[in-house]
Every structure is written in structure tokens, then in C-alpha cells.
Amino acid sequence: MLRPGKDVDSFVLRLKKQGKHRGYDPEELDAAVRGELLENISLQELRTKLFEVSNIQLQEVVTRARAWEMARR
């Protein structure tokens, strides 16, 4: 779903750590992480479903991406 060997949780954690060091406020950080996560999802079907939800929040993206990961295992 993401690059080989990467899971959603580790990807989000890494991005949040980087963002905190760069001084993002919490809302900016969530928006930036959400955008990066959406861009890096390789499964077109999942990306399409996520982009269909208007104003989707980071937690919803993470929850749905985790579910897809679990289903694919």
C-alpha cells in the first residue's frame, strides 16, 4: 500500500516527528501528514475512496488505511 516495508503507523509517526522538529503547529502538522499519506498510498482503489470524502481528517485516513493493510495481510 505504501512503499515496500512501510506501514501506515510508522509512516505517520516519522512524518509527525519531522514536522514537530520543523515547528509546525498541530493543525498544520495534521494537514501536512494527511497530504503526504494520501500522496503515498499506492493502491488506486483506496486513494479514490479517500479522495471521495470531502474534508477528510488525518485520523480517518489512518483508520481506513490501517483497515486496508489488515485486510491485505
Stockholm file with secondary structure:
# STOCKHOLM 1.0

chainA/1-73         MLRPGKDVDSFVLRLKKQGKHRGYDPEELDAAVRGELLENISLQELRTKLFEVSNIQLQEVVTRARAWEMARR
#=GR chainA/1-73 SS CCSTTCCHHHHHHHHHHHHHHTTCCHHHHHHHHHHHHHHHCCCHHHHHHHHTSTTCCHHHHHHHHHHHHHHHC
#=GC SS_cons        CCSTTCCHHHHHHHHHHHHHHTTCCHHHHHHHHHHHHHHHCCCHHHHHHHHTSTTCCHHHHHHHHHHHHHHHC
//
